[in-house]
Structure formats: structure tokens, C-alpha cells
Amino acid sequence: MGAEGAGPVGVVLVSHSAAVAAAVAELALGLAGGGEGPPPVLPAGGTPDGGLGTSSELIGAAARAVDRGAGVALLVDLGSAVLTVKAMLVEGDELPGNSRLVDAPFVEGAVAAVVTASAGGDLDAVVAAASEAYSYRKA
């Protein structure tokens, strides 16, 4: 379960594309089904002007919005999204203190993270489930 007295783990999906982040959020929430209800999940894709890229402003706002006290799992697509979140974690003032960058494939990891959070998993369980998505075989 989440931290004592806290809500569910929040999930932020960081992509270079707002459309990709939103679509992965929709997919993950759609597949999460029952459990304890949907966890807070938000996309943080693209730049504030709608272009391709990453934005610490959008990522920080999404992380604060999904934080219910049990932690925030941040899943990223590639390159500068990873670097942006790492820098934000080091600086320590733009993200909730209980935020964690998750090393996981973006789509499969997002689904695993959201399903686990919807079942009441704590931050460690959400991170582990998303990370285990690397081992999903497709052939």
C-alpha cells in the first residue's frame, strides 16, 4: 500500500510529444481497470508552446498535481527527457521530495506502473513493476 495516510502513487509520463504522452496515459489508465480506482496519472509532453521537446515547467506541474503523498513515479521516453528529470531531481525544488525517475520502457512500463498503483502498490512496487517490463518478451 501507499505511505501511511497517503493516497495512491502518482505517475507522470514524460515524452517529447504531448500527443504521445497523452496517448500512453490514456492507454495505461484504460488497461488498469478495477483495483482501488485509477491513480493520478498525467502526461507531461512537449514544450509549453506545443512543440517537440521537454519542459521542466510542465514536468514539475504534472508531478505536483499527481502527488498524494505516496510518491511520484516519472517515466520518460528518451534522451533529453531523462536528462531533464535527472537535473530536476538533483536540484530538488521543482519536484515533490518523494519523486523517482523510473528506468523502464515507456509504454509497457507506464501500463505496469499504473496497474500497480491502481492496485494500491507503494512507490517501490510501482517502480519495480515498471522496471520489470524490460523482461517482457514479444517473440
NORWO-V102288 format. One record per pair of residues at least 12 apart in sequence whose ideal C-beta (glycine too) atoms are under 8 Angstrom apart, sorted by the first residue. I is the first residue (numbers start at 1). GAP is how many residues later the second one is. Records with the same first field share a line. If there is no record, write none. Layout:
# NORWO-V102288
I->GAP / GAP
This chain:
# NORWO-V102288
1->119 / 120 / 121
2->66 / 67 / 68 / 69 / 118 / 119 / 120 / 121
3->66 / 67 / 68 / 95 / 119 / 120
5->64
6->62 / 63 / 64
7->33 / 61 / 62 / 63
8->28 / 29 / 31 / 32 / 60 / 62 / 109 / 110 / 112
9->30 / 59 / 61 / 62 / 63 / 64 / 104 / 107 / 108 / 112 / 113 / 114 / 117
10->29 / 30 / 31 / 32 / 53 / 55 / 56 / 57 / 58 / 60 / 61 / 62 / 63 / 107
11->17 / 28 / 29 / 30 / 31 / 55 / 61 / 62 / 63 / 64 / 99 / 102 / 103 / 106 / 115
12->29 / 30 / 31 / 32 / 47 / 50 / 51 / 54 / 60 / 61 / 62 / 63
13->12 / 15 / 28 / 29 / 30 / 31 / 32 / 62 / 93 / 97
14->30 / 31 / 40 / 45 / 60 / 61 / 62 / 63 / 67 / 70 / 71
15->28 / 29 / 30 / 31 / 61 / 62 / 66 / 91
16->29 / 30 / 36 / 37 / 38 / 61 / 62 / 63 / 64 / 65
17->28 / 29 / 35
18->25 / 27 / 28 / 32
19->26 / 27
20->25 / 57
21->22 / 23 / 24 / 25 / 56
22->21 / 23
24->19 / 82 / 83 / 86
25->16 / 17 / 18 / 85
27->80 / 83 / 84
28->13 / 82 / 83 / 85 / 86 / 87
29->12 / 85
31->80 / 83 / 84
32->79 / 82 / 83 / 85 / 86
33->82 / 85
34->84
35->80 / 83 / 84 / 85
36->82 / 83 / 84
37->81
38->76 / 80
39->27 / 75 / 78 / 79
40->25 / 26 / 27 / 28
41->25 / 73 / 76
42->20 / 23 / 24
43->19
44->14 / 15 / 17 / 18 / 19
45->13
46->12
53->27
54->26 / 27 / 30
55->29
56->28 / 31 / 32 / 38
59->15 / 25 / 26 / 29 / 35 / 36
60->28 / 34 / 35
63->31 / 32 / 33 / 36
64->31 / 32
67->29 / 31 / 32
69->29
70->28 / 52 / 53
71->25 / 27 / 28 / 29 / 51 / 52 / 55
72->23 / 24 / 26 / 27 / 28 / 51
73->26 / 27 / 29 / 40 / 44 / 50 / 53 / 54 / 57
74->21 / 25 / 26 / 27 / 28
75->27 / 29 / 31 / 34 / 35 / 38 / 55
76->25 / 26 / 30
77->29
78->28
82->19
85->16
86->15
89->12
98->25
100->23 / 27
102->24 / 25 / 28 / 29
103->28
104->26 / 27 / 29 / 30
105->28 / 29 / 31
108->25 / 28
109->21 / 22 / 24
110->20
111->22
112->17 / 18 / 20 / 21
113->13 / 14 / 16 / 17
115->14
116->13 / 14
